[in-house]
């Protein structure tokens, strides 16, 4: 073993883990395990601790380095763990100097993330054996949703200049990457800190125009309150921009949205989905939803459940509410744990039903597929497909869906 990176959490972490791996290699780090943590819920922090203990048990002679959002927001949690050799904050984890032999010897190296004013573009060589790559265009968040600890782990919003983003995507396309996912903490806030304050739609248009060799471009989580008209128009008409949007909705009741300090209403979310579906009928939506937010009544929860139908959501990321210290929601009247668990289960059931329906709608149709590995592929709407025979990762092919079940569509060559 040289360096192993364990990734927990979001797509941005997946991208940054590739950068960490490259920076550690550049610094000559050897026999080490780097755990890139998530802080979005208390359960995420528990999983981080579990992974750290397992890493130490399985590799007693290796150096264990903990970094990521949980390391940034609560370094003391990991400093109390004897399994941990070093803790790096989010500002230091992407710097090769942090992994060098003559690196600072402090066990805890976590700086003030709010003092970070720029997000550097890290040119990675690609994702070994993968058809899809994530490219960071933005980091941090200027909003302060009452449930969210992430701004304290990531800092304020800052954007990567468009030229650097295009340069990286062009390099990835030249290496055979067939699909790029634009990622960040709040990508619809892109550009506000750059000269001229360009919007996300302008960046997407530049990528599609300047990197014609890229067959598929996908967007990560969007805030419907921040989507600009150019972006919406591109999603509606550009075939290379995948017809699958993941929305940061969180709830389907206006009072709960207000208490969360979200920036949209339920009516705006429904109108957003309806308008795009009218212009691009094949589009599919996913969403983040929180079950059991403080003060959520049975009626309010039912409204969120109905919102799944009203927006026509398919892929649901359901989060049982988890109070995080330092957030206003932690001081609000809490919903009982068993109620939260039951509501999360009902939302997940609704999501599973929606996925089954979407897969069934593909039956008998010819679809374009991107092969991820062997017999696993994805449609433009991100539906998981199993192939009749293995294909090379990154292959783009046309196939006919011959049957579906609750989890997959099954395809044969068209």
C-alpha positions in Angstrom: 0.0 0.0 0.0 1.2 3.5 -0.8 -1.7 6.0 -0.2 -5.4 5.0 0.1 -8.1 7.7 0.1 -11.4 6.9 1.7 -14.1 9.2 0.4 -17.3 9.9 2.4 -20.1 12.2 1.4 -20.8 14.3 -1.7 -19.6 14.5 -5.3 -17.4 17.4 -4.4 -15.6 15.2 -1.9 -15.2 12.6 -4.7 -13.5 15.1 -6.9 -11.3 16.4 -4.1 -10.2 12.9 -3.2 -8.7 12.6 -6.6 -6.9 15.9 -6.0 -5.7 14.6 -2.6 -4.4 11.4 -4.1 -2.5 13.4 -6.7 -1.1 15.9 -4.2 0.0 13.1 -1.7 1.7 11.3 -4.6 3.4 14.5 -5.6 4.7 15.0 -2.0 6.0 11.5 -1.8 3.7 10.4 1.0 3.8 6.6 1.6 2.0 4.0 3.6 -0.9 6.3 4.6 -4.7 6.3 4.7 -6.5 9.6 4.2 -10.1 9.7 5.3 -12.0 12.5 3.5 -15.0 13.1 5.8 -18.5 14.5 5.5 -20.3 16.6 8.1 -23.8 17.0 6.7 -25.4 14.9 9.5 -24.3 13.4 12.8 -24.6 10.0 11.1 -22.0 11.1 8.6 -19.6 11.9 11.4 -20.4 8.5 13.1 -19.5 6.8 9.8 -16.3 8.7 9.6 -15.2 7.5 13.0 -16.2 4.0 12.1 -14.1 4.1 8.9 -11.1 5.5 10.9 -11.2 2.7 13.4 -11.5 0.1 10.7 -8.6 1.7 8.7 -6.4 1.5 11.8 -7.3 -2.0 12.6 -6.7 -3.3 9.1 -3.5 -1.2 8.6 -1.7 -1.0 12.0 1.5 0.4 10.5 0.0 3.1 8.3 -0.3 6.8 9.0 -4.0 7.8 9.4 -4.8 11.4 8.2 -8.3 12.7 8.7 -9.6 15.7 6.6 -12.8 17.0 5.0 -15.8 18.8 6.4 -16.1 17.0 9.6 -12.4 17.5 10.4 -12.9 21.2 9.6 -16.1 21.7 11.8 -15.2 19.5 14.7 -11.5 18.7 14.8 -11.7 17.9 18.5 -13.8 14.8 17.7 -11.0 13.3 15.8 -8.2 14.6 18.0 -9.7 12.5 20.8 -9.3 9.4 18.7 -6.0 7.5 19.3 -6.3 6.0 15.8 -5.7 9.4 14.2 -2.2 10.6 13.4 -3.0 14.0 11.8 -6.0 16.2 11.1 -6.1 18.6 8.1 -8.7 21.2 7.5 -10.4 21.7 4.1 -8.0 24.6 3.2 -4.9 22.4 3.7 -6.0 19.0 2.3 -5.5 20.1 -1.4 -2.0 21.4 -0.8 0.9 19.0 -1.5 2.9 20.7 1.2 0.6 19.2 3.8 1.7 15.7 2.8 5.5 16.4 2.4 8.1 14.8 4.7 8.9 18.3 6.0 5.3 19.3 6.5 4.2 21.0 9.7 4.3 18.6 12.6 1.2 19.9 14.3 -1.3 17.0 14.8 -4.2 19.4 14.2 -3.8 21.7 11.2 -7.2 23.4 10.8 -7.4 27.0 9.8 -10.2 29.5 9.6 -12.2 28.5 6.5 -14.0 31.8 6.3 -10.6 33.5 5.6 -10.3 31.5 2.3 -11.1 33.8 -0.6 -10.4 31.7 -3.7 -11.0 28.3 -5.0 -8.1 27.0 -7.0 -8.6 24.9 -10.1 -6.9 21.6 -9.6 -6.1 19.9 -12.9 -6.5 16.2 -12.3 -5.4 13.5 -14.8 -8.8 11.9 -14.7 -10.6 9.2 -12.8 -8.9 5.8 -13.4 -11.2 3.2 -14.9 -14.2 5.6 -14.8 -16.4 6.9 -17.6 -17.5 9.9 -15.6 -15.5 12.7 -13.9 -16.5 15.4 -11.5 -15.1 18.9 -12.0 -15.3 21.5 -9.3 -16.5 24.9 -10.4 -17.4 26.4 -7.1 -16.9 25.9 -3.3 -18.5 27.3 -0.2 -21.9 28.9 0.4 -23.1 32.4 1.3 -26.5 31.2 2.5 -27.2 30.2 6.1 -30.0 27.6 6.0 -30.9 26.9 9.6 -30.1 23.2 9.5 -26.8 23.3 7.6 -23.3 23.1 9.1 -21.6 23.0 5.6 -20.7 26.8 5.3 -18.6 26.3 8.5 -16.8 23.4 6.8 -16.5 25.0 3.3 -16.5 28.8 3.9 -18.1 31.4 1.8 -18.9 31.0 -1.9 -16.1 31.3 -4.4 -15.9 30.3 -8.0 -13.3 28.8 -10.4 -12.7 31.1 -13.4 -14.4 29.8 -16.6 -11.1 29.5 -18.5 -9.7 27.1 -15.9 -12.9 25.0 -15.9 -12.9 24.8 -19.7 -9.2 23.8 -19.7 -9.7 21.0 -17.3 -12.8 19.6 -19.1 -11.0 19.8 -22.4 -8.1 17.8 -20.9 -10.5 15.2 -19.5 -12.3 14.8 -22.8 -9.0 14.4 -24.6 -8.2 11.5 -22.2 -11.5 9.7 -23.1 -13.8 10.9 -20.3 -17.3 10.8 -21.9 -19.3 12.6 -19.2 -18.4 15.4 -16.8 -20.4 16.4 -13.8 -20.1 20.1 -12.7 -19.9 20.1 -8.9 -19.6 22.4 -6.0 -21.4 23.3 -2.7 -23.9 25.7 -4.3 -23.2 25.7 -8.1 -26.1 28.0 -9.0 -24.2 30.7 -7.0 -21.4 30.4 -9.5 -19.8 33.6 -10.7 -21.0 36.1 -8.2 -17.5 36.7 -7.0 -15.9 36.8 -10.5 -15.4 39.9 -12.6 -18.7 40.8 -14.4 -20.6 38.3 -12.1 -21.2 35.7 -14.9 -24.0 33.2 -14.1 -23.9 29.4 -14.3 -25.7 29.4 -17.6 -22.9 31.3 -19.2 -20.3 28.9 -17.9 -22.3 25.9 -19.2 -22.7 27.5 -22.6 -18.9 28.1 -22.8 -18.2 24.5 -22.0 -20.6 23.2 -24.6 -19.2 25.6 -27.2 -15.4 25.3 -26.4 -15.3 21.5 -25.7 -17.2 19.9 -28.6 -15.4 16.6 -27.9 -17.3 16.1 -24.7 -20.4 14.0 -25.4 -22.3 14.5 -22.1 -22.4 17.3 -19.5 -24.3 16.8 -16.3 -25.1 19.2 -13.4 -25.0 18.5 -9.7 -27.5 19.9 -7.1 -29.3 23.1 -8.1 -31.1 25.7 -6.1 -34.3 26.6 -8.1 -34.3 30.1 -6.7 -30.9 30.8 -8.3 -31.2 29.2 -11.7 -30.7 31.8 -14.4 -32.7 32.0 -17.7 -29.8 31.1 -19.9 -29.2 27.9 -17.9 -32.9 27.0 -18.1 -32.9 27.5 -21.8 -29.7 25.4 -22.3 -31.2 22.5 -20.2 -34.4 22.7 -22.4 -32.6 22.6 -25.8 -29.1 21.2 -25.6 -28.9 17.4 -26.1 -25.4 17.2 -24.7 -26.7 18.6 -21.4 -28.2 15.6 -19.7 -32.0 15.7 -19.0 -31.6 15.0 -15.3 -31.6 17.7 -12.7 -31.1 17.2 -8.9 -32.8 20.0 -6.9 -32.1 21.2 -3.4 -35.7 21.3 -2.3 -35.5 20.0 1.3 -39.3 20.3 2.1 -42.7 20.7 0.5 -44.4 23.0 3.0 -43.9 26.8 2.8 -43.7 27.3 6.6 -41.0 24.7 7.0 -39.1 26.2 4.0 -39.3 29.6 5.8 -38.0 28.1 9.0 -35.2 26.4 7.1 -34.4 29.9 5.5 -34.7 28.4 2.0 -35.1 30.8 -0.9 -38.0 29.3 -2.8 -41.6 28.4 -2.3 -43.3 25.2 -3.1 -45.2 26.9 -5.9 -41.9 28.1 -7.4 -40.5 24.5 -7.3 -43.6 23.1 -9.0 -43.6 25.8 -11.7 -39.8 25.2 -12.3 -40.4 21.5 -12.9 -43.5 22.0 -15.0 -41.9 24.6 -17.2 -38.8 22.5 -18.0 -40.9 19.3 -18.5 -43.1 21.2 -21.0 -40.0 22.2 -23.1 -38.1 18.9 -22.6 -40.6 16.1 -21.9 -38.0 13.4 -21.1 -36.4 15.4 -18.3 -36.2 13.7 -14.9 -35.8 15.4 -11.5 -34.3 14.3 -8.3 -34.3 16.1 -5.0 -32.9 16.4 -1.5 -35.6 16.1 1.1 -35.3 16.3 4.9 -37.7 14.3 7.0 -38.7 15.5 10.5 -37.4 19.0 10.5 -38.1 20.7 13.8 -41.8 21.8 14.2 -42.8 19.6 11.2 -46.4 18.4 11.9 -48.1 15.4 10.3 -49.9 17.8 8.0 -46.6 19.5 7.0 -45.0 16.1 6.3 -47.9 15.0 4.1 -47.4 18.2 2.1 -43.8 17.2 1.5 -45.0 13.7 0.4 -47.5 15.3 -2.0 -44.7 17.6 -3.3 -42.9 14.6 -4.6 -46.0 13.9 -6.9 -46.6 17.6 -7.7 -43.1 18.2 -8.9 -42.9 14.8 -10.6 -39.7 13.8 -8.7 -38.0 10.5 -9.4 -34.7 10.2 -7.5 -35.0 11.2 -3.8 -32.1 11.7 -1.5 -33.8 11.5 1.9 -32.1 12.8 5.0 -33.7 12.1 8.5 -33.2 15.4 10.3 -30.1 15.4 12.4 -29.5 18.4 14.7 -26.0 19.9 14.2 -24.5 22.0 16.9 -24.0 25.7 16.0 -27.1 25.7 13.7 -30.4 27.5 14.6 -32.4 24.4 13.8 -30.7 22.6 16.7 -32.4 25.1 19.1 -35.9 24.6 17.6 -38.6 22.2 19.0 -37.5 18.8 17.8 -39.6 16.0 16.3 -39.3 12.6 18.1 -36.7 10.3 16.7 -39.2 7.5 15.9 -41.4 9.9 14.0 -38.5 11.1 12.0 -37.5 7.5 11.1 -41.0 6.6 10.0 -41.3 9.8 7.9 -38.0 9.1 6.2 -39.1 5.6 5.4 -42.3 6.8 3.8 -40.3 9.3 1.6 -37.9 6.6 0.6 -40.8 4.3 -0.3 -42.2 7.1 -2.5 -38.8 7.5 -4.1 -38.5 3.8 -4.8 -42.0 3.7 -6.4 -41.1 6.7 -8.6 -37.9 5.0 -9.8 -39.8 1.8 -10.6 -42.3 3.8 -12.6 -39.5 5.6 -14.5 -37.7 2.4 -15.3 -41.0 0.8 -16.5 -41.5 3.8 -18.8 -38.3 2.9 -20.6 -39.5 -0.6 -21.5 -39.3 -1.3 -25.2 -37.5 1.9 -26.0 -34.1 2.5 -27.6 -31.9 4.6 -25.3 -28.4 6.0 -25.4 -26.1 4.5 -22.7 -22.8 5.4 -21.1 -21.1 2.2 -19.8 -19.7 2.7 -16.3 -18.2 -0.7 -15.8 -18.7 -4.1 -17.4 -22.5 -4.6 -17.6 -23.5 -1.4 -15.7 -24.6 1.7 -17.7 -26.7 4.8 -17.3 -29.2 6.6 -19.5 -29.1 10.4 -20.0 -31.8 10.5 -17.3 -29.4 8.6 -15.0 -31.5 5.4 -15.0 -29.4 2.4 -14.1 -29.2 -0.2 -16.8 -27.8 -3.7 -16.9 -26.3 -4.9 -20.3 -26.6 -8.3 -21.8 -22.8 -8.4 -22.2 -19.8 -6.5 -20.7 -18.5 -3.4 -22.5 -15.5 -1.2 -21.9 -15.9 1.6 -19.4 -16.7 4.8 -21.2 -18.3 3.2 -24.2 -21.3 5.1 -25.6 -23.9 2.8 -27.3 -27.4 2.5 -28.4 -29.5 -0.3 -26.8 -33.1 -1.4 -26.5 -34.7 -1.9 -23.0 -36.2 -5.4 -23.0 -37.5 -5.5 -19.4 -37.3 -3.7 -16.1 -37.7 -4.4 -12.4 -37.7 -2.2 -9.2 -34.0 -1.4 -9.5 -32.8 -1.7 -13.1 -33.7 -1.6 -16.7 -32.2 -4.5 -18.8 -30.9 -3.8 -22.3 -29.8 -5.6 -25.5 -27.9 -4.1 -28.4 -30.2 -2.2 -30.7 
